[in-house]
């Protein structure tokens, strides 16, 4: 809306499209700077919102329709790990990357928008692209990645300690985002043994409460979805896989970041008082 107001009040706009791109980008840079300040007051680790693929059921009788963000995720293979790294990019650096990668603008035009030289924009883009490429694990194919996630869910369900540890890479890292609104670890857990113990303990605790786990596609890769017995969403945990093992897990539990998927359950109340359909 701010961009439309500026466009409506502007005089002598020769190219509305170019004007809109410039204003929108500068507003986005300002928003990213404000978000970074707000994030300093965030409780615990911060993770991006899960973007669930169209066709996955997100609520009783409903499905997600095509979404521009999902189209970008599919085309650019923006896994949760890559999205996390993008959050570490500076606002201008991130804007340069999107303008070049998504819109295909030349460096001179990008420089006009972000008020940098073309050479500086070229350098910012190259640096961002290298960092994002380094964060992207080898692609073993969607079927292979999903099968590893499904094997992990199966092993957790039957409490197979050896199998869970076998599926986790030695240097696996688990992040969780609850923002103080849902129970979540305060800092990442590292190492196969530590992550396995945590996941097995959590599964052992929620299984009697009727919590259901299944594998869906989110952010271009497999994710473990946790739902209450009534179908309400409790968490979406992205699974990064490489060479047949899980190398990263990002568990999104913040209710504010799940509401776009459908009804959200109260995990704190569930763990405190027990589920309404606990076995």
Secondary structure, 3 states (H helix, E strand, C coil): CHHHHHHHHCCCCCCHHHHHHHHHHHHHHHHHHHHHHHHCCCCCCCCCCCCECCCCEEECCEECCCCHHHHHHHHHCCCHHHHHHHHHCCHHHHHHHHHHHCCCCCHHHHHHHHCCCHHHHHHHHHHHHHHHHHHCCCCCCHHHHHHHHHHHHHHHHCCCHHHHHHHEEEEEEEEEECCCCCCCCCCCEECHHHHHHHHHHHHHHHHCCCCEEEEEEECCEEEEEEECCCCCEEEEEEEEEECCEEEEEEEECCHHHCHHHCCECCHHHHHHHCCCCCC
